Amino acid sequence: MLQTAWLWLLAAGAVEIAMAVSLKFAQGWTRPIPSVLGIVTALASVFLLTHAMRGLPAGTAYAIWTGIGSVGVTVLGIVLFGESMQPARLACIGLVIAGTVGLNFFNAA
């Protein structure tokens, strides 16, 4: 059950990344297809998250879900949209990753 919960959570995080990228392409709801994709993927991500929370603590699952989304969207922002790669910005992403790993570590203890 616990392994399944982690798979649900990873899927939720991946879909969360797709949602954010879709909304970026939606350009303020002015482009219908990316707008609809943003809404559909947002709903799908929350659906998957609720399944992950069946086997994981809510705080841990939510923090990891948002962490996956934050890191993934930042990386895709750099790759797809030419967003900043300032060292301080990358260090902050490292802190998000460290916090996510820490939450999982201390949840298991």
C-alpha positions in Angstrom: 0.0 0.0 0.0 2.8 2.4 0.9 4.6 1.8 -2.5 1.4 2.5 -4.3 0.9 5.7 -2.4 4.3 6.9 -3.5 3.4 6.0 -7.1 0.2 8.0 -6.8 2.2 10.9 -5.4 4.8 10.8 -8.1 2.1 10.8 -10.8 0.3 13.7 -9.0 3.5 15.7 -9.0 4.1 15.0 -12.7 0.6 16.0 -13.6 1.0 19.2 -11.5 4.0 20.1 -13.6 2.0 19.6 -16.7 -0.7 21.8 -15.3 1.6 24.7 -14.6 3.2 24.5 -18.1 -0.3 24.3 -19.6 -1.3 27.5 -17.8 1.9 29.2 -18.9 0.9 28.4 -22.5 -2.7 29.5 -21.9 -1.4 33.1 -21.7 -3.9 34.3 -19.2 -6.8 32.1 -20.4 -6.6 33.6 -23.9 -5.7 30.3 -25.6 -8.5 27.7 -25.2 -6.7 24.4 -25.6 -3.9 25.1 -23.1 -6.5 26.6 -20.8 -8.6 23.5 -20.9 -5.6 21.3 -20.4 -4.6 23.4 -17.4 -8.0 22.8 -15.8 -8.1 19.1 -16.6 -4.6 18.5 -15.3 -5.2 20.5 -12.2 -8.2 18.3 -11.4 -6.3 15.2 -12.2 -3.4 16.2 -10.0 -5.6 16.8 -7.0 -7.4 13.5 -7.7 -4.0 11.6 -7.7 -2.9 13.5 -4.6 -6.0 12.4 -2.7 -5.2 8.7 -3.5 -1.6 9.2 -2.3 -2.9 10.6 1.0 -4.6 7.3 1.7 -1.2 5.8 2.5 0.9 8.9 3.4 0.6 11.6 6.0 -1.2 14.6 4.6 1.5 17.1 5.4 4.2 15.0 3.9 2.2 14.2 0.8 1.2 17.8 0.2 4.8 19.1 0.8 6.3 16.6 -1.5 3.6 17.2 -4.2 4.3 20.9 -4.1 8.0 20.3 -4.0 7.8 18.1 -7.1 5.8 20.7 -8.8 8.1 23.6 -7.8 11.3 21.9 -8.9 9.8 20.5 -12.1 8.2 23.8 -13.2 11.4 25.7 -12.4 13.5 23.3 -14.5 11.0 23.4 -17.3 10.8 27.2 -17.0 14.6 27.3 -17.5 14.5 24.9 -20.4 11.3 25.9 -22.3 11.0 29.6 -21.4 14.6 30.8 -20.9 13.9 31.7 -17.2 16.8 32.7 -14.9 19.5 30.2 -13.8 21.0 32.5 -11.2 23.0 30.6 -8.6 20.8 31.9 -5.8 17.7 30.7 -7.5 19.2 27.2 -8.1 20.3 27.1 -4.5 16.7 27.8 -3.4 15.5 24.9 -5.5 18.2 22.8 -3.8 16.6 23.9 -0.5 13.2 22.7 -1.7 14.7 19.3 -2.6 16.5 19.1 0.8 13.3 20.0 2.7 11.3 17.4 0.7 13.9 14.7 1.5 14.0 15.8 5.1 10.2 15.5 5.5 10.3 12.0 4.1 13.2 11.0 6.3 11.7 12.3 9.5 8.3 10.8 8.6 9.9 7.4 8.4 11.7 7.7 11.8 
